[in-house]
Amino acid sequence: MHEFLARAKPLTTALLLCLSACSSTPEPVKPVEPVAAPAVASKEVPIATVITPPPGSGQDVAGRPAGVAGVRSRLLGGKTISLPPTRPLEVNSRCNFANETGYKGDAVIEIKAGVVRQMRVLVDIPDPNKGRCIFEMSGMVQTKSTPSVELVNRATGCTARMWEQGETAVVSFSQCHTSCTSAESFKYVWPVLIHRKANKCD
């Protein structure tokens, strides 16, 4: 009996120590305070507000496969617009125009598969900046065919650009003051719109 108690005493002591340790209330764990991430400069992607290629921008905005989202427009509430594929410009028009502001003129434009065969545009600018501008293909060379057609007079710097906007062809001019009766008159020349199906312009 004494021998059994002598052997059991160490085991009893170990058990009591274990129970004491296991029943003790653990110290509460302090929550780790979150570390703030370093500030990173926000780089917002600008949302396009124009869905047609700007003249002379060099951006092939229309040069994407049909059905592929191209740009988002603030004017349409941020909706994504699918853009048509690039195709050679086709225009064959002889038209004249006059509007209530006093602008009038006429245009002869023939473009086949992106190649300009004829171009003559006359614009009369009303008072108080009265003048006349005549833009002709003579002296100009074609430097681009897509996404916009471009003609340049290397001697004067006069540049004519033509591109497609739906069923309309747009004709614009830059640095062409030598084609007008005065440099001041040229400041008031607006792009000419050719409505191809109706063969009208304004």
Buried (B, 14 or more C-beta within 10 A) or exposed (E): EEEEEEEEEEEEEEEEEEEEEEEEEEEEEEEEEEEEEEEEEEEEEEEBEEBBBEBBEEEEBBBBEEEEEBBBBEEEEEEEEEBBEBEEBEBBBEBEBEEEEEBBBBBBBBBEEBEBEBBBBBBBBEEEEBBBBEBBBEEBEBEBBBBBBBBBBEEBEBBBBBBBBEEBBBBBBBEBBEBBBBEBBBEBBEBBBBBBEEEBBB
